[in-house]
Amino acid sequence: MPTFLYDLFRTALGMSVMLGICYTFSANRRAIDWKLVGIGVTMQVVLAILILKVNGVSVVFDYVAAGFRKTLEFTGAGSQFLFGSIVTDFDSFGYIFAFQVLPTIIFFSALSAVLYYFGILQRVVYGLAWLLSKAMGLSGPESLAAAANVFIGQTEAPLVIKPYLERMTRSELLCVMVGGMATIAGSVFVSYIGFLGGTSPESQQFFARHLLTASIISAPAAIVCAKMLLPEDSKELAAVTGAHSADPHEAKKPERDERLEMAADDSNNLLDAISRGTTDGLRLAVNVGAMLLVFTAFIYMLNVFFVGGTDILNDAARWAGLTGTDWNEAIAASTQGRFEGFSFTYLLALLFAPVAWIIGVPYEDVIVIGQLLGLKTVINEFVAYDTFRTVQASGITLNPKSVLIVAYALCGFANFASIGIQVGGIGAIAPGQRKNLTELGLISLLGGTVACLMTGTIAGMFY
């Protein structure tokens, strides 16, 4: 079979399985709007073609990606002033996460605050929201939140539609939550470019372009997953809109007519906006650094326990006079040294390897990529990307197609910790929705994970 046809087959298989998962866990399969599903999937593919293959559009997005890459240089200037040669002398100090990545989060958070203050970010979000609203028939608040999630975080995006949150239906609320799970914030987006691209401008540009594409095409995927998992309930929508019908069986779905209106910026002046953005970025950077320290230590601890426990079982078997395979040595040999034995990360790799194959990863890389998908889901995408960078730096050769797919599939906040973040963040500004938020937590994680995997599957078609 020609390579192109094989890639199309793998993409079709992956998308079918992902949509099948949403159908299986749907709260009301008969109410699924298959037209919306078709439009959403088509929009994903069309946007990917436009951004990656159509020259005029591709050049524009290359310039945008280059702009994101340039922010690394701007951050580097501030970091060098503060930390000196530690930032630039890689030969002596190597790549230090705290000095190379975390400052990027702080600077871009401040830059985003400036763009919001001048109304630039609102116009970009509004344009994408208008497209989603017209193409997929979403309400104004839904489309605004979905578009905002492409550029800002999962707790910041709901602030854009704060006046509407209390009156949202469960389906609309899930759409907001899944959108937050399936995308990443602009501040960490830029840090990933430096994180994965290292010091090479070409590598930085590669990841900037593809991570930007991933974040954009994940928006319609998140909507598709949310609307399949929890289709709009006409009775609930009628209660919210105040629409009534004499015959509920023949009643048409009430229309939501809220305008696309974003919450205004409440900064007093430009300096106030920069100060707020810097403070928010610092809080996020410290949280990311502390989280990575703790979770990396936990992973190392679990790996030691798993491998050590397997060694004990091997020794017990030999003491009992049983001869057989040393499982840690066998696993290390079978994975060409990619895993030291039956570790926690190897267990995740085994569990998620079938998922990696389904989304199009070449067979020889499914164990390694499965490990990354598992880390992203169980812990977070920062740990997964860190492991991804470590794998590449260790000399392990991955198929370029695997690199592309996993870069897209990891690009989202879908993990267990995000459930708590969303319940706490959205619940604080819409207390009346806290019960719904807690009930929809796990299903939003499923929707966000599937949306990211759909994005990775489509990326594999364009390798």
N, C-alpha and C positions, 0 to 999 in steps of 0.2 A: 504494500500500500504506500503511495506517495506520502512524503512527510507532511505536506499541507493537509491532505485528507485525514491523516492520522491525528494531527493536532485538532482538526475540527471535530473528529469523533470523540477525542478525549474531553474537549470543551463541552460538547453536547452531553456527554455522559455525566460530567461533573455538575453542570447546571441542572440536569434532570434530577440527580440525587439530592442536591441542595434544596430545590423546590419541593421535592418529594418529602424531605424532612419537615419543611414548613407545613405542607399539606397534612402530614401525619399528626402533627401536634396542634393543628388548627382547632380553635374553640368552636368554630361553626363552618364546616367545610362547604355547606351549601351556599353560604353567603359570600364566598370568595369572589371578588370581582376579577375575573380572568382577563378582562380587557386591560385593567390597570396593571396586572402582572405582565402581560405581553408588552405594554408600553414601557414599563420600568426596565425589563430585560433588554428590550430594543434600544432604549435610551443609553443603557450601560455600554452596549456594543458600539453604538453610533458615536458616543462621546469618546470612547477609546480609539476608534478609527480616526476621528477628527484630530485628536490630540497627538496621536502617535504616527499617523500615516499621511494625513493631508498636509501638503507643504506649507500653505499659507497659515493655517491654524497651528501647525506644529512649530513653526518659527516663532509665533507669538508666545506660545507656552514655553519655548526654550528661553526666550528673553525673561519671562516671568520666573522660571526656574533659576536663571542666572542671577536675577535680583535677589532671590532667597539665598543663593550661594554667597552673594556679595555681603550679606549681613554677617556671615562668618568672619569676613575680613574686618568689618567694622567692630564686631565684638572683640576680635583679636587685638585691635589697637587699645581698647579699654582694658582688656585683660593683661596685656603686656605692661601697661602703665602700673597696674596694681600688683602683678605677680612677677614682673621682670622676665628673665630669660627662661624661667620654668615653662612658659607658654610656647616659646619658639625653639628651644634647644632640645630637639627630640633625640639627638644622639646621646646626650648625657642623662636626660630624665625620662625619655620615652613618652608614650601617650598617657597622660594623666587625666582621667575622666573629670575630676572635680575642677580642673583648670581649663580643660578644652571644651567641655559640653555644658556644664551648669551655667557659666556666664552667658551663653547663648540664649538660654531660657529667659534670663533676667532682661537682657537687652531687647529681645523680640517682644516680650510682654509690654515693655515701655513703648516700643515702636507701634504696636497694635493699638495702644491707648491713644497715641497721637493720631493715627489714621482714623480712629473712631471719633476723636474730638473734632476733626475737620470734616467728618461726614463721608470720607472716602470708603471706609469699610462698609458702611451702611448701603452705599450705592451698589457695591459689588454683591453683597448679600441679597439685596433687593432684586437685582437682575436674575440671579440664580433661583431665588424664591418664585419670581414671576414665571420662569420657565417651568419649574416643577408644578406650580399651581395650575397653569394652563394645560400642560401635557398630561398630568396625572389626576386632575380634578380634586386636588387637596384643598382643604380650608386654608385661609390666610395664615393663621398661627402655625399650622402643621408645616407648611412650605417654608415659612420664615425660619422655624427652628431647624428644619432639615438643612437649609442653606447655610445658616449660621454655624452649624456643627462642622462644616467643611473648614472653617477658618478659626473658630474659637472652641474652647473646651466644653465638656459635657455638663458642667455646672454653670458656665458662663452663658451658653446658648439659651437656656430657658429664661434668663433675665431679659432677653430680647422680646419675649412674648409674655412677660410677667402679668400684665393685666388680664390675659386670657386663660391662664393655667387653671384657675379654680373652676371654670365652666367647661373645661375640656371633657370629652367622653373618654372612656377607658381606651378605646381604639386610638384616639388622637394622642392620648398620653403615652401609650406604648410606642407610637410612631416617634415621638420626641425622645423617648428613652433608647430605642433601638438606634436612632440616628446618632445619639451620643456614644453608644457602644461601638458603632461601625466606623467611626472617623476619629481623627486625632486633632489636638489643638495646634494652632500655628506655631506656638512657642516651642513645643517639643518636636514639631515637624522640622524646624530649622536645625534643632540639635541633632536629630537623626541624620541629617545630611552630613554634618561634620563627623558624627559618630561612625557612620558606615563608610563615608567617602575618605576618611582619614585626611592626609595632607595633599592628596592628588586632586587638582582642579577638575580633571576629566572625570574621575570617579565621583567627586562631589556633584558635578553637573548631571551625571547619569542617575544618581539616586534622587537628586532634586526633581528632575523631570518625572521620574516614575512614581515617586511618593506623592507628588502633586496630582498626577493622574489618578492614583489610587484613591486619594481623599475625595476627589471630585466624583468619580464613577461609583463610589460606595454610597453616595447619597440616595440615588434611585434604588439601589439594591436594598438599603435599609428600609425604604418605604415599602417595597415589594414584600419583604419578610414580615414587617409589622402588620401589613394589611392581610396577609395570608394567615398569620398566627391568630390575629384577633380582628376579623372583619368588622366594619361599622355596623352597630346595632341600630336599626331604624327607630325603635321605641325609645332607646336612650337618647338618640340624637334629637328626636321630636321633643323629649322632655327638656333638653337643653335649649333648643331653639324656640320652643313654645308653639311648634306646628302641631295641628290636629287634623284628624281625618275621621269621617263617619265610619268608614270600613277600614280597619287596620290591615286587613289582608290585601287590600288594593291600594293602600297608601303608598305614594311615591316617597323616596328617600328625601327628607327635608334638606334644603341647601344651606350651607354655612356661608354667610355673606360678609364675614369680617374682612376688612380691608387689610392690605399688606402694610401694616404700620409697626415700626420698631420703636422700642422704648428709647427715649432721648438720652443723650449723654448729660450727666449732671455735674460734670467738672466745672469749677469756677473759671479756670483759665488753662492755657497750655501747660504751664508749669505744674499745675495741680494734676492735670491728666498724666504727665510724665511721672510725677511722684507716685500717683496711685498705681500706674502700670509697673513701675519699678518695685513697689512694695508687694504687689501681687506676684510678680515674677520671682522675687526673692523667696517668698513663701513657697511657691511651687518648686523652685530649685532645691531648697533645703529639704522639702518633702521627698523629692525624687532621689536626692543623694542618700538620705537616711533610709528610704525604702530599699534602694539597691544594696546598701550595706547589709541590712538585716536579711533580705531575701537571699542574697548571694551566700551569706554565712549559713542560712538554713539549708540551702541546696547542698552546700559542701558537707554539712553535718549529716544530712540524709544519705548522701552518697557514701560517706564513710560507714554509716550504720548498715546500709544495704550490702555493700561489698564485704564489710567485716562479718556480717551475719552469714553471708554465703561461704566465706572462708571457714567459719566455725562449722558449718554443716559439712563442708568437704573434709575437714579434719576429723569430725565425728565419724564420718563414713569410713575413712581410712583406719581409725582406731578400732572400729567394729569389724575390720577385716574385709570391708567391701572395697572393691576396686572399681573405679569409674572415671569419668571425665571431671577435671577440675573446671567448674562452671565459669569462674571468673576468667581463667586463662582461655577457655573456649570462646567466650563472648569477645574478649579482647582480640583474639585471632580472627574470628569471623567478621568483625567490624573493622579490620585493618587498623586496630589501635584507636579507633574513634571513641570507644568506650572502654573504661578500665575493667569493667566486669558488670555484674548484675547490680547496677546503681539505680538511684531514683530517676535520674535522667534517662537511663536506658529503658526503664519501665514506661516512662512517658512516651519514649520513642516507639515502643512496641504498640502501645494503645492508639497512638495517632498516626502510625505508619499507613494504615489503610486509608485514612482521610487524605494524607499527602498524595497517595497514588490516585485517588478519586479526582483530586483537583488538577491532575496532570503532571505531577513530579515524576521524572524518569525513575525507573525501578531501582537503579543503583544508589539513589540518594534518599529513598523514602524513610529510612531509619533516622538519618540525621535531620531531615526536614520535619519528620514526625516529632522529634524531640523539641524542636523550636516551636511548633504549633502547640504542643502540650504545655511548654513553659509559658507561652503567651496566655493560654486559657486559664491555667491553674494559678499563675502568679501575675505577670503583666507583660506587656509588649517591650518594655525597656529591658527587662531581664532577657527576653527572647532575642532582641536585637543585639544585646551585649554578647550573648552566647554565639550568635550568628557571626559577629565580628571576630570573636575568639576562634571560631572554627576556621574562618578564612585565613586568619593570621597564623594559625598553627600549621599551615601547609597542606591541609586536607583539600583535595580538589573536588569541587562541586560542578556539576553540569551547569553551564550558563543559564539554561532554561530553569533549573531549580532555583538559582539565585534570583531570577526575575520573579518567579511565582511567589517565593517566600517573602520577598520584599513587599509585594502587594498584600499577601494574605495576613501578614503581621501588622499591617497598618490600620490599627483600630484599638479602642479602649476596652474591647470585650473581654473581661475577666471578672472573677468573683468579687474582687475588691471594689470594682466599679458599681456593683449593686448598692453597696453601702454608701458610696460617694453620691450616687444619684438620689437615693432615699433621703440622705441627710441634706444634700444641696437643694434639690427641688422641693423637698418637704418643708424646708425652712421658709421658702417664699410662697408656697401654696399648702398650708397646713391641712386644708380640707381634703387634699389628695393623698395624704400620707398612707392611708389604708390601701388605696389602689396601687401606690408605688411599691409597697412591700409585697403585695400579691402578684404584681407583674414583674418583680425583680428577676426571677430565674428565666422567665419566658423572654424577657428583653435581652438577657445574656445569650440565650439560644439564637434569637434573631440577629443580634450583632455579630455573633460568631459566624453564622451562615452567610451573612452579607459580606463579611471579609473574605470568606472562602470563595464566594461567587466572584468577587473581584480578582482574587488570585487565579481562579479558573480561566477567566477571560484574558488575563495577562498572558497566560501560557499560549494562547492562540496567536499572539503577536510576536512571539520570539522569532 
